[in-house]
Amino acid sequence: MNKDTKGTANPWKQADGDQYTSDISRKIPGYQLQYELMDTLLTAQLDQREQPGLLVAGAGGGQEILTLGRSHPDWRFCGLDPSASMLETARQRIAAAGLADQAELHQADLRSWSGGGEYDAATCMLVLHFVQGRENKLALLQAVAARRKTNAPLFISAINGDPASQAWRVQMAGWRLHMLRNGVGQEQ
């Protein structure tokens, strides 16, 4: 397993981005709904602004940029991800959708990235469960918060819980059933 710039285990450095984007909606219950809700709420808050800028923490795959960029041709996106293969998938998908002029992508860990500025909104969708350890999760969220303008919205979607709890066991059993019902193999 590879390590990120903070020495944290990072299984997505060598992830197959194409496989991820083709499988993720079959694995995550309500996957599309999360992005539709994000779009609706961001539209309500940002649509009157001229060329709002959005920070996408964990942009690999490009789903936030695709979802929001298609609906909002004047919005601008800055996406970061530590995984080269995931970012390449995002680049390809964004270009195929005709959105390349709206997005800049950087292979970087936001916690140590020195670029960018302040953003009108930020997203961190289905990322935190890949960041190992509470301290590293907190550091990432603090890095996102530091790059948002005052009162700028932040959208987070994460798989989390206490693995020793009954609630976690029920959540994992439900997640397993969802995947099996959607053709995801038992081994996954």
N, C-alpha and C positions, 0 to 999 in steps of 0.2 A: 504494500500500500504506500502511496506517495504521501509526502508531507507538504503542507502549505507553507507560506512564508513565516508563519508563527510556530512552525514545528508541529502543527496539529495534523493528525491523520486525515487525509482527504481522498476518499474513494472516487471522486469525480474528476480528478486531474486527467485520467485516461479513459473517462467514460465515453461510450459510444453515443454521441449526441443524436444520431439518426434513430437508433433503437429507443432511446429515451423518449423522443418526441412522438414516436409511433405507439409506444406502450403506455405513456403516463396517464392518458384519459381512461384507460381500462383499469388502471391500478388505483387511482384516487377517486373515491366517491365524491360526486359533485364538482369535479374538476372544471368543467366548462362554466358551471354556475358561479364559481368563485371569480372567474375572470369577467363574466357578464356583470356581476354585482360591483366589482371594482370599477369597471367602465362606467356604469350608471352613476355611482357615487362621485367619481372623479369628474364626470361631465357636469354634474350639478354644481360642483365647487369651482371648476377651472374653465368652463367653456366660455366665459366672458373675458378671460384674460387673453392678451395678445401673445402668441407663441410661448405658452408655458413650457418650462423645462422640467422633465421628470428624471429622477435617478432610479435606476433599476439595479438593485443589489442582487446578484445571482442571475444574470441575464442569459445564461446558457440555455439554448433552446429557443429563446426569443419570444416566448408566448405573450408576455406583457406588451412588448413593442408591437407585435402583430395585432393583438386585440385592440389596443388603444390607437395605434397608428392608422389603421384602416378607417376608424371612425373620426379621427381628428388629424387631418393632413397638416394643420399648422402647429401641432405639438412637436416638441423636440425631446429626444431621449438620449441619456447617457447610461450605457449598460456596462457593468463590470462582472467578471466571473474569473476565477482562478484556472478554470479548465479550458485549455486550448481547443480540444475537440468539441466541447459543448459550445464554445463561442463560434467555432467554424460552422456548426449547424445553425446557430442563430443568424450568422451572416448570410448564409445561403437562403434560409427561409425569408429573411427580411428583404434581401435583394429580389427574390422571386415574387414577392408581394408588391414590389415597386416602392419600398419604404426606406431604401438605403440612404436617401438624402435627409431623412428625419432622425437618423440614429448614428451615434458614434459608440463603438464597442471597444472595451479595453480588457486585456487579459491582466487582471490584477486582483489583489485582495484589498477591499475597500479600507480595511484597518490601516494599511500602510501606503495607500495611494495618495499621491500629492497633487493630482490634477483636479479639474472641475471647479465648481464654485458652490453657490447655494441654489437649491432647487425648489420649485413650486409644489412638488409632491415627490414621494418616494414609495417604492414597492420592495418587498422582500417576500416573494411568494414561493413557498415550498423549498426553502433554503435552510432554515435554522436546524432542521434535524440532521443535516450533513455536517454541521459545525460541532465538533466534539467539546464537551465541557461547558458548564454554566458560565465560567469566566470568559471564554471565547465567544459565546453567544452574546453575552452582555457587551463585550467590546465591539462586536459587529453592529449591534443595535445602537450603541453610542456613536459609532462612526457614521451611521446613517442619520441619526438625529443631528449631529454636528453639521451636516450638509444640507439640512432643510431650512427654508426660510421660516420665520416666525409663523406659527399656526398652520404650517403646511401639513397636509394629511400624509399619513403613512399607512400603507396596506400590508398586512402580514398574514400569511397563511402558513401554518406549521403543524407538523405531526409531533405532539409532545404529550408528556404525562410521566407519572411515576411508574417505572417498569415493575415495581414490586406491588403495585396496587391492583385491587380487583377491577377498578374502572379501566386500567390499562389492558388487562387481560380481555375484558369484554370488547374494548376498542380494537384490539389486535384480532380477535376472533371475527368481529364484523368486517374488518378490513380484508382478512383472508377470504371470507365468504364472497365479498364484493369482487375480488380478483378472480376467484375460481368461477364465478358466474359470468365473468367477462372473458373467459378463455385464457387467463393467465395460468401457467402451469404451476403445479404444487411446489416444484423446486424453487420458484421465485418467491 
